[in-house]
Amino acid sequence: MLDKLKTIANRYEALVSQLEDPATYGDPDLLRRLSQEQKELEPVVLAYRAYCQAEGNLSSAQELLGDPELREMAQEEIQAARVDMERLREELKILLLPRDPNDSRNVVMEIRGGVGGEEAMLFAADLFRMYVMYVEARGWRLEVVGRNETELGGLKEISFLVEGEGAWSRLKFESGAHRVQRVPVTESSGRIQTSAATVAVLPEAEEVEFHIDPNDLKIDTFRSSGAGGQHINKTESAIRITHLPTGVVVECQDERSQYKNKDRAMKILRSKLYEAEQEKQNAAIAAQRRSQVGSGDRSERIRTYNFPQGRVTDHRLTGDVKNFSIDAVINGGLDPIIDALVTADQAARLAEAGE
């Protein structure tokens, strides 16, 4: 591990020198790639430097053991250095785990009401509100691409983009089936009902990475519409794009500009095709490896929101860390759940690596 860390530290120093070279600023693409690589390596290098410092402190303290007057102080410093080294060694093991190449990407999210009729649609709207509040709390940006509402304010489906540092690294854990248990507003007898909604999270694909042949596209325009006359547009600004080879269909009608709707629809389509290609390439690996945080398959029930009991249970977690306050979660407080899922994912990957 130390040899690998030395190599990373040397690469980091080379990047710093290259980024200080004025010639680098003449190539924006190169500057962006080098800056991104430096940013990714920096946490590893800082932890490695701290480890080397602790190792140096241990060596210096051991040299003082022969002095009777300094022996007690040296023993305390030795103990402190060993504690630091052990902590940093575990931290470095995690930092050296293979990185998800999509972690720095923006995401495309889709929420659909599932089993449960109108109550499922209302729950889908609650999930969207939860994600809006989470995105705002993290200082990210959210743009709605398209929505299909019900008369009671529920959502049959909604698609949106989330842009921000680390969006995929956090939101990728939200993909799956979300179940709710509560008394619906439409239920007069007060009976608890179980309903569900599905959440899909896709990494946004950049145009340079995934080429789409324009001849493979069928593009239709139509008028926007919504429940109760909302979002109605008198011009045909809404866009429907069909990718003929795969049959994937994407609609965008949230903007009044046909150009903006087409641009956003293409982002969604590119991300869906990119995800499908990734799934095909990684099928063999995915079949062999299913960590305790789940595969992210949309058919999995990942979480239950139990309103009568005031808790949210994430079924990918175990023990005391799987239950969370529903009031906090439904109002955007997702970080405790996501932090626990990140920790569980790291533990599973360390176990696989035999660490």
TORKOL-4160 file (C-alpha; in steps of 0.2 Angstrom, whole numbers, padded with zeros to 4 digits, m for minus):
355
<pt num="1" X="0000" Y="0000" Z="0000"/>
<pt num="2" X="0014" Y="0012" Z="0004"/>
<pt num="3" X="0022" Y="0010" Z="m0013"/>
<pt num="4" X="0006" Y="0014" Z="m0021"/>
<pt num="5" X="0004" Y="0029" Z="m0010"/>
<pt num="6" X="0021" Y="0035" Z="m0015"/>
<pt num="7" X="0017" Y="0034" Z="m0033"/>
<pt num="8" X="0001" Y="0044" Z="m0031"/>
<pt num="9" X="0010" Y="0057" Z="m0021"/>
<pt num="10" X="0023" Y="0059" Z="m0035"/>
<pt num="11" X="0009" Y="0060" Z="m0048"/>
<pt num="12" X="0000" Y="0074" Z="m0037"/>
<pt num="13" X="0017" Y="0084" Z="m0037"/>
<pt num="14" X="0018" Y="0082" Z="m0056"/>
<pt num="15" X="0000" Y="0088" Z="m0058"/>
<pt num="16" X="0004" Y="0103" Z="m0046"/>
<pt num="17" X="0019" Y="0108" Z="m0057"/>
<pt num="18" X="0009" Y="0106" Z="m0073"/>
<pt num="19" X="m0005" Y="0117" Z="m0067"/>
<pt num="20" X="0007" Y="0130" Z="m0062"/>
<pt num="21" X="0014" Y="0131" Z="m0080"/>
<pt num="22" X="0006" Y="0145" Z="m0090"/>
<pt num="23" X="0006" Y="0135" Z="m0105"/>
<pt num="24" X="m0007" Y="0124" Z="m0097"/>
<pt num="25" X="m0020" Y="0138" Z="m0097"/>
<pt num="26" X="m0020" Y="0139" Z="m0116"/>
<pt num="27" X="m0029" Y="0122" Z="m0117"/>
<pt num="28" X="m0045" Y="0123" Z="m0107"/>
<pt num="29" X="m0049" Y="0105" Z="m0109"/>
<pt num="30" X="m0032" Y="0100" Z="m0103"/>
<pt num="31" X="m0033" Y="0112" Z="m0088"/>
<pt num="32" X="m0050" Y="0105" Z="m0083"/>
<pt num="33" X="m0044" Y="0086" Z="m0084"/>
<pt num="34" X="m0028" Y="0090" Z="m0074"/>
<pt num="35" X="m0038" Y="0100" Z="m0061"/>
<pt num="36" X="m0051" Y="0086" Z="m0059"/>
<pt num="37" X="m0037" Y="0073" Z="m0057"/>
<pt num="38" X="m0028" Y="0084" Z="m0044"/>
<pt num="39" X="m0044" Y="0086" Z="m0034"/>
<pt num="40" X="m0047" Y="0068" Z="m0034"/>
<pt num="41" X="m0030" Y="0064" Z="m0028"/>
<pt num="42" X="m0028" Y="0077" Z="m0015"/>
<pt num="43" X="m0038" Y="0068" Z="m0001"/>
<pt num="44" X="m0026" Y="0053" Z="m0003"/>
<pt num="45" X="m0011" Y="0063" Z="m0003"/>
<pt num="46" X="m0016" Y="0074" Z="0012"/>
<pt num="47" X="m0019" Y="0058" Z="0022"/>
<pt num="48" X="m0003" Y="0050" Z="0016"/>
<pt num="49" X="0007" Y="0065" Z="0022"/>
<pt num="50" X="m0002" Y="0065" Z="0039"/>
<pt num="51" X="0003" Y="0046" Z="0040"/>
<pt num="52" X="0021" Y="0050" Z="0036"/>
<pt num="53" X="0021" Y="0064" Z="0049"/>
<pt num="54" X="0014" Y="0052" Z="0062"/>
<pt num="55" X="0027" Y="0039" Z="0057"/>
<pt num="56" X="0041" Y="0052" Z="0059"/>
<pt num="57" X="0034" Y="0057" Z="0076"/>
<pt num="58" X="0034" Y="0039" Z="0082"/>
<pt num="59" X="0053" Y="0037" Z="0076"/>
<pt num="60" X="0058" Y="0053" Z="0085"/>
<pt num="61" X="0049" Y="0048" Z="0101"/>
<pt num="62" X="0057" Y="0030" Z="0101"/>
<pt num="63" X="0074" Y="0039" Z="0101"/>
<pt num="64" X="0070" Y="0047" Z="0117"/>
<pt num="65" X="0066" Y="0031" Z="0127"/>
<pt num="66" X="0084" Y="0030" Z="0132"/>
<pt num="67" X="0083" Y="0046" Z="0142"/>
<pt num="68" X="0076" Y="0043" Z="0159"/>
<pt num="69" X="0069" Y="0060" Z="0161"/>
<pt num="70" X="0060" Y="0060" Z="0144"/>
<pt num="71" X="0055" Y="0042" Z="0145"/>
<pt num="72" X="0037" Y="0045" Z="0151"/>
<pt num="73" X="0034" Y="0059" Z="0139"/>
<pt num="74" X="0041" Y="0048" Z="0125"/>
<pt num="75" X="0029" Y="0034" Z="0129"/>
<pt num="76" X="0014" Y="0045" Z="0128"/>
<pt num="77" X="0020" Y="0052" Z="0111"/>
<pt num="78" X="0023" Y="0034" Z="0105"/>
<pt num="79" X="0005" Y="0029" Z="0110"/>
<pt num="80" X="m0002" Y="0045" Z="0101"/>
<pt num="81" X="0008" Y="0042" Z="0085"/>
<pt num="82" X="0003" Y="0024" Z="0084"/>
<pt num="83" X="m0016" Y="0028" Z="0087"/>
<pt num="84" X="m0014" Y="0041" Z="0073"/>
<pt num="85" X="m0005" Y="0029" Z="0061"/>
<pt num="86" X="m0019" Y="0016" Z="0064"/>
<pt num="87" X="m0033" Y="0028" Z="0061"/>
<pt num="88" X="m0024" Y="0035" Z="0045"/>
<pt num="89" X="m0020" Y="0018" Z="0039"/>
<pt num="90" X="m0039" Y="0013" Z="0039"/>
<pt num="91" X="m0043" Y="0030" Z="0031"/>
<pt num="92" X="m0031" Y="0027" Z="0017"/>
<pt num="93" X="m0038" Y="0009" Z="0014"/>
<pt num="94" X="m0055" Y="0017" Z="0010"/>
<pt num="95" X="m0047" Y="0031" Z="0000"/>
<pt num="96" X="m0038" Y="0019" Z="m0011"/>
<pt num="97" X="m0054" Y="0009" Z="m0015"/>
<pt num="98" X="m0058" Y="0009" Z="m0033"/>
<pt num="99" X="m0068" Y="0025" Z="m0037"/>
<pt num="100" X="m0085" Y="0025" Z="m0045"/>
<pt num="101" X="m0081" Y="0034" Z="m0062"/>
<pt num="102" X="m0098" Y="0043" Z="m0061"/>
<pt num="103" X="m0096" Y="0050" Z="m0044"/>
<pt num="104" X="m0092" Y="0068" Z="m0050"/>
<pt num="105" X="m0106" Y="0068" Z="m0063"/>
<pt num="106" X="m0123" Y="0077" Z="m0062"/>
<pt num="107" X="m0138" Y="0066" Z="m0062"/>
<pt num="108" X="m0155" Y="0063" Z="m0070"/>
<pt num="109" X="m0169" Y="0057" Z="m0058"/>
<pt num="110" X="m0186" Y="0050" Z="m0062"/>
<pt num="111" X="m0200" Y="0047" Z="m0049"/>
<pt num="112" X="m0216" Y="0037" Z="m0054"/>
<pt num="113" X="m0231" Y="0033" Z="m0044"/>
<pt num="114" X="m0233" Y="0014" Z="m0042"/>
<pt num="115" X="m0245" Y="0003" Z="m0033"/>
<pt num="116" X="m0258" Y="0012" Z="m0023"/>
<pt num="117" X="m0268" Y="0023" Z="m0035"/>
<pt num="118" X="m0269" Y="0041" Z="m0030"/>
<pt num="119" X="m0260" Y="0039" Z="m0014"/>
<pt num="120" X="m0245" Y="0032" Z="m0023"/>
<pt num="121" X="m0245" Y="0048" Z="m0034"/>
<pt num="122" X="m0246" Y="0059" Z="m0019"/>
<pt num="123" X="m0232" Y="0049" Z="m0011"/>
<pt num="124" X="m0222" Y="0052" Z="m0027"/>
<pt num="125" X="m0225" Y="0071" Z="m0025"/>
<pt num="126" X="m0219" Y="0070" Z="m0007"/>
<pt num="127" X="m0203" Y="0061" Z="m0013"/>
<pt num="128" X="m0200" Y="0075" Z="m0026"/>
<pt num="129" X="m0202" Y="0088" Z="m0012"/>
<pt num="130" X="m0190" Y="0078" Z="m0001"/>
<pt num="131" X="m0177" Y="0079" Z="m0015"/>
<pt num="132" X="m0180" Y="0097" Z="m0019"/>
<pt num="133" X="m0176" Y="0101" Z="0000"/>
<pt num="134" X="m0161" Y="0090" Z="0000"/>
<pt num="135" X="m0154" Y="0098" Z="m0016"/>
<pt num="136" X="m0157" Y="0115" Z="m0009"/>
<pt num="137" X="m0148" Y="0111" Z="0008"/>
<pt num="138" X="m0133" Y="0105" Z="m0002"/>
<pt num="139" X="m0132" Y="0120" Z="m0013"/>
<pt num="140" X="m0135" Y="0110" Z="m0029"/>
<pt num="141" X="m0146" Y="0115" Z="m0043"/>
<pt num="142" X="m0162" Y="0106" Z="m0049"/>
<pt num="143" X="m0171" Y="0108" Z="m0065"/>
<pt num="144" X="m0188" Y="0100" Z="m0069"/>
<pt num="145" X="m0188" Y="0092" Z="m0087"/>
<pt num="146" X="m0206" Y="0085" Z="m0087"/>
<pt num="147" X="m0220" Y="0081" Z="m0076"/>
<pt num="148" X="m0237" Y="0073" Z="m0076"/>
<pt num="149" X="m0248" Y="0078" Z="m0062"/>
<pt num="150" X="m0265" Y="0072" Z="m0055"/>
<pt num="151" X="m0280" Y="0083" Z="m0050"/>
<pt num="152" X="m0276" Y="0081" Z="m0031"/>
<pt num="153" X="m0258" Y="0087" Z="m0033"/>
<pt num="154" X="m0250" Y="0070" Z="m0035"/>
<pt num="155" X="m0237" Y="0065" Z="m0048"/>
<pt num="156" X="m0239" Y="0051" Z="m0060"/>
<pt num="157" X="m0221" Y="0054" Z="m0065"/>
<pt num="158" X="m0208" Y="0068" Z="m0065"/>
<pt num="159" X="m0191" Y="0069" Z="m0072"/>
<pt num="160" X="m0178" Y="0082" Z="m0067"/>
<pt num="161" X="m0159" Y="0086" Z="m0067"/>
<pt num="162" X="m0148" Y="0088" Z="m0052"/>
<pt num="163" X="m0132" Y="0098" Z="m0055"/>
<pt num="164" X="m0119" Y="0099" Z="m0041"/>
<pt num="165" X="m0102" Y="0093" Z="m0034"/>
<pt num="166" X="m0104" Y="0075" Z="m0029"/>
<pt num="167" X="m0123" Y="0073" Z="m0035"/>
<pt num="168" X="m0121" Y="0055" Z="m0041"/>
<pt num="169" X="m0110" Y="0050" Z="m0027"/>
<pt num="170" X="m0124" Y="0054" Z="m0015"/>
<pt num="171" X="m0140" Y="0051" Z="m0025"/>
<pt num="172" X="m0136" Y="0035" Z="m0033"/>
<pt num="173" X="m0141" Y="0026" Z="m0017"/>
<pt num="174" X="m0159" Y="0033" Z="m0020"/>
<pt num="175" X="m0163" Y="0022" Z="m0035"/>
<pt num="176" X="m0176" Y="0008" Z="m0031"/>
<pt num="177" X="m0193" Y="0006" Z="m0025"/>
<pt num="178" X="m0199" Y="0017" Z="m0010"/>
<pt num="179" X="m0214" Y="0011" Z="0000"/>
<pt num="180" X="m0225" Y="0021" Z="0011"/>
<pt num="181" X="m0237" Y="0016" Z="0025"/>
<pt num="182" X="m0249" Y="0029" Z="0031"/>
<pt num="183" X="m0268" Y="0034" Z="0031"/>
<pt num="184" X="m0271" Y="0042" Z="0014"/>
<pt num="185" X="m0280" Y="0059" Z="0013"/>
<pt num="186" X="m0292" Y="0050" Z="0002"/>
<pt num="187" X="m0296" Y="0037" Z="0015"/>
<pt num="188" X="m0312" Y="0041" Z="0026"/>
<pt num="189" X="m0311" Y="0026" Z="0037"/>
<pt num="190" X="m0294" Y="0029" Z="0044"/>
<pt num="191" X="m0286" Y="0013" Z="0038"/>
<pt num="192" X="m0267" Y="0013" Z="0035"/>
<pt num="193" X="m0263" Y="0009" Z="0017"/>
<pt num="194" X="m0247" Y="0003" Z="0009"/>
<pt num="195" X="m0242" Y="0012" Z="m0007"/>
<pt num="196" X="m0226" Y="0013" Z="m0017"/>
<pt num="197" X="m0216" Y="0024" Z="m0029"/>
<pt num="198" X="m0201" Y="0021" Z="m0039"/>
<pt num="199" X="m0185" Y="0032" Z="m0041"/>
<pt num="200" X="m0173" Y="0030" Z="m0055"/>
<pt num="201" X="m0156" Y="0039" Z="m0054"/>
<pt num="202" X="m0145" Y="0040" Z="m0069"/>
<pt num="203" X="m0128" Y="0048" Z="m0071"/>
<pt num="204" X="m0129" Y="0062" Z="m0084"/>
<pt num="205" X="m0119" Y="0058" Z="m0100"/>
<pt num="206" X="m0109" Y="0071" Z="m0109"/>
<pt num="207" X="m0111" Y="0073" Z="m0127"/>
<pt num="208" X="m0093" Y="0069" Z="m0131"/>
<pt num="209" X="m0094" Y="0052" Z="m0123"/>
<pt num="210" X="m0110" Y="0045" Z="m0131"/>
<pt num="211" X="m0113" Y="0049" Z="m0149"/>
<pt num="212" X="m0131" Y="0048" Z="m0155"/>
<pt num="213" X="m0134" Y="0047" Z="m0173"/>
<pt num="214" X="m0147" Y="0060" Z="m0178"/>
<pt num="215" X="m0154" Y="0048" Z="m0191"/>
<pt num="216" X="m0159" Y="0036" Z="m0176"/>
<pt num="217" X="m0171" Y="0049" Z="m0169"/>
<pt num="218" X="m0189" Y="0053" Z="m0172"/>
<pt num="219" X="m0193" Y="0070" Z="m0165"/>
<pt num="220" X="m0212" Y="0075" Z="m0162"/>
<pt num="221" X="m0218" Y="0092" Z="m0156"/>
<pt num="222" X="m0235" Y="0094" Z="m0146"/>
<pt num="223" X="m0243" Y="0106" Z="m0134"/>
<pt num="224" X="m0239" Y="0105" Z="m0116"/>
<pt num="225" X="m0253" Y="0100" Z="m0104"/>
<pt num="226" X="m0256" Y="0098" Z="m0086"/>
<pt num="227" X="m0269" Y="0094" Z="m0073"/>
<pt num="228" X="m0283" Y="0107" Z="m0070"/>
<pt num="229" X="m0276" Y="0117" Z="m0085"/>
<pt num="230" X="m0259" Y="0120" Z="m0077"/>
<pt num="231" X="m0244" Y="0121" Z="m0088"/>
<pt num="232" X="m0254" Y="0123" Z="m0103"/>
<pt num="233" X="m0245" Y="0130" Z="m0118"/>
<pt num="234" X="m0254" Y="0137" Z="m0133"/>
<pt num="235" X="m0239" Y="0133" Z="m0145"/>
<pt num="236" X="m0231" Y="0116" Z="m0149"/>
<pt num="237" X="m0216" Y="0119" Z="m0138"/>
<pt num="238" X="m0216" Y="0102" Z="m0130"/>
<pt num="239" X="m0204" Y="0089" Z="m0137"/>
<pt num="240" X="m0205" Y="0070" Z="m0138"/>
<pt num="241" X="m0189" Y="0061" Z="m0144"/>
<pt num="242" X="m0189" Y="0042" Z="m0149"/>
<pt num="243" X="m0173" Y="0033" Z="m0151"/>
<pt num="244" X="m0178" Y="0021" Z="m0165"/>
<pt num="245" X="m0165" Y="0007" Z="m0162"/>
<pt num="246" X="m0169" Y="0005" Z="m0144"/>
<pt num="247" X="m0187" Y="0012" Z="m0143"/>
<pt num="248" X="m0183" Y="0023" Z="m0128"/>
<pt num="249" X="m0195" Y="0038" Z="m0128"/>
<pt num="250" X="m0191" Y="0054" Z="m0119"/>
<pt num="251" X="m0203" Y="0069" Z="m0117"/>
<pt num="252" X="m0199" Y="0087" Z="m0110"/>
<pt num="253" X="m0213" Y="0100" Z="m0109"/>
<pt num="254" X="m0208" Y="0110" Z="m0094"/>
<pt num="255" X="m0201" Y="0125" Z="m0103"/>
<pt num="256" X="m0210" Y="0137" Z="m0115"/>
<pt num="257" X="m0195" Y="0136" Z="m0127"/>
<pt num="258" X="m0195" Y="0122" Z="m0139"/>
<pt num="259" X="m0176" Y="0123" Z="m0140"/>
<pt num="260" X="m0174" Y="0122" Z="m0122"/>
<pt num="261" X="m0186" Y="0107" Z="m0121"/>
<pt num="262" X="m0176" Y="0098" Z="m0135"/>
<pt num="263" X="m0160" Y="0101" Z="m0126"/>
<pt num="264" X="m0166" Y="0094" Z="m0110"/>
<pt num="265" X="m0174" Y="0079" Z="m0118"/>
<pt num="266" X="m0158" Y="0075" Z="m0127"/>
<pt num="267" X="m0149" Y="0076" Z="m0110"/>
<pt num="268" X="m0161" Y="0063" Z="m0103"/>
<pt num="269" X="m0160" Y="0052" Z="m0118"/>
<pt num="270" X="m0141" Y="0052" Z="m0118"/>
<pt num="271" X="m0141" Y="0047" Z="m0100"/>
<pt num="272" X="m0153" Y="0033" Z="m0102"/>
<pt num="273" X="m0143" Y="0026" Z="m0117"/>
<pt num="274" X="m0127" Y="0028" Z="m0108"/>
<pt num="275" X="m0134" Y="0019" Z="m0093"/>
<pt num="276" X="m0140" Y="0005" Z="m0104"/>
<pt num="277" X="m0123" Y="0003" Z="m0112"/>
<pt num="278" X="m0114" Y="0003" Z="m0095"/>
<pt num="279" X="m0126" Y="m0010" Z="m0088"/>
<pt num="280" X="m0122" Y="m0021" Z="m0103"/>
<pt num="281" X="m0104" Y="m0019" Z="m0101"/>
<pt num="282" X="m0104" Y="m0022" Z="m0082"/>
<pt num="283" X="m0117" Y="m0037" Z="m0082"/>
<pt num="284" X="m0104" Y="m0050" Z="m0079"/>
<pt num="285" X="m0097" Y="m0040" Z="m0064"/>
<pt num="286" X="m0114" Y="m0036" Z="m0057"/>
<pt num="287" X="m0119" Y="m0054" Z="m0057"/>
<pt num="288" X="m0104" Y="m0059" Z="m0046"/>
<pt num="289" X="m0105" Y="m0045" Z="m0034"/>
<pt num="290" X="m0120" Y="m0039" Z="m0024"/>
<pt num="291" X="m0115" Y="m0028" Z="m0009"/>
<pt num="292" X="m0126" Y="m0026" Z="0006"/>
<pt num="293" X="m0131" Y="m0009" Z="0000"/>
<pt num="294" X="m0140" Y="m0018" Z="m0015"/>
<pt num="295" X="m0137" Y="m0017" Z="m0034"/>
<pt num="296" X="m0148" Y="m0002" Z="m0037"/>
<pt num="297" X="m0160" Y="m0012" Z="m0047"/>
<pt num="298" X="m0176" Y="m0002" Z="m0048"/>
<pt num="299" X="m0187" Y="m0017" Z="m0043"/>
<pt num="300" X="m0179" Y="m0018" Z="m0026"/>
<pt num="301" X="m0189" Y="m0011" Z="m0011"/>
<pt num="302" X="m0175" Y="m0001" Z="m0003"/>
<pt num="303" X="m0184" Y="0010" Z="0009"/>
<pt num="304" X="m0201" Y="0010" Z="0019"/>
<pt num="305" X="m0208" Y="0027" Z="0026"/>
<pt num="306" X="m0219" Y="0022" Z="0040"/>
<pt num="307" X="m0229" Y="0037" Z="0046"/>
<pt num="308" X="m0239" Y="0030" Z="0060"/>
<pt num="309" X="m0223" Y="0024" Z="0068"/>
<pt num="310" X="m0213" Y="0040" Z="0064"/>
<pt num="311" X="m0199" Y="0031" Z="0056"/>
<pt num="312" X="m0190" Y="0027" Z="0039"/>
<pt num="313" X="m0182" Y="0010" Z="0037"/>
<pt num="314" X="m0169" Y="0007" Z="0024"/>
<pt num="315" X="m0169" Y="m0011" Z="0021"/>
<pt num="316" X="m0151" Y="m0011" Z="0014"/>
<pt num="317" X="m0144" Y="m0007" Z="0031"/>
<pt num="318" X="m0144" Y="m0018" Z="0047"/>
<pt num="319" X="m0145" Y="m0017" Z="0066"/>
<pt num="320" X="m0148" Y="0000" Z="0075"/>
<pt num="321" X="m0142" Y="0011" Z="0060"/>
<pt num="322" X="m0157" Y="0006" Z="0048"/>
<pt num="323" X="m0171" Y="0017" Z="0056"/>
<pt num="324" X="m0172" Y="0036" Z="0055"/>
<pt num="325" X="m0184" Y="0050" Z="0060"/>
<pt num="326" X="m0197" Y="0052" Z="0047"/>
<pt num="327" X="m0200" Y="0070" Z="0050"/>
<pt num="328" X="m0181" Y="0074" Z="0047"/>
<pt num="329" X="m0180" Y="0063" Z="0031"/>
<pt num="330" X="m0196" Y="0068" Z="0023"/>
<pt num="331" X="m0190" Y="0086" Z="0025"/>
<pt num="332" X="m0174" Y="0083" Z="0015"/>
<pt num="333" X="m0163" Y="0076" Z="0030"/>
<pt num="334" X="m0156" Y="0062" Z="0019"/>
<pt num="335" X="m0138" Y="0064" Z="0024"/>
<pt num="336" X="m0139" Y="0052" Z="0039"/>
<pt num="337" X="m0146" Y="0038" Z="0028"/>
<pt num="338" X="m0134" Y="0041" Z="0014"/>
<pt num="339" X="m0119" Y="0042" Z="0026"/>
<pt num="340" X="m0124" Y="0025" Z="0033"/>
<pt num="341" X="m0126" Y="0018" Z="0015"/>
<pt num="342" X="m0109" Y="0025" Z="0010"/>
<pt num="343" X="m0101" Y="0017" Z="0026"/>
<pt num="344" X="m0109" Y="0000" Z="0022"/>
<pt num="345" X="m0104" Y="0001" Z="0004"/>
<pt num="346" X="m0086" Y="0004" Z="0009"/>
<pt num="347" X="m0086" Y="m0010" Z="0022"/>
<pt num="348" X="m0092" Y="m0022" Z="0009"/>
<pt num="349" X="m0079" Y="m0017" Z="m0004"/>
<pt num="350" X="m0065" Y="m0018" Z="0009"/>
<pt num="351" X="m0071" Y="m0036" Z="0014"/>
<pt num="352" X="m0071" Y="m0040" Z="m0005"/>
<pt num="353" X="m0054" Y="m0034" Z="m0007"/>
<pt num="354" X="m0048" Y="m0044" Z="0008"/>
<pt num="355" X="m0043" Y="m0029" Z="0018"/>
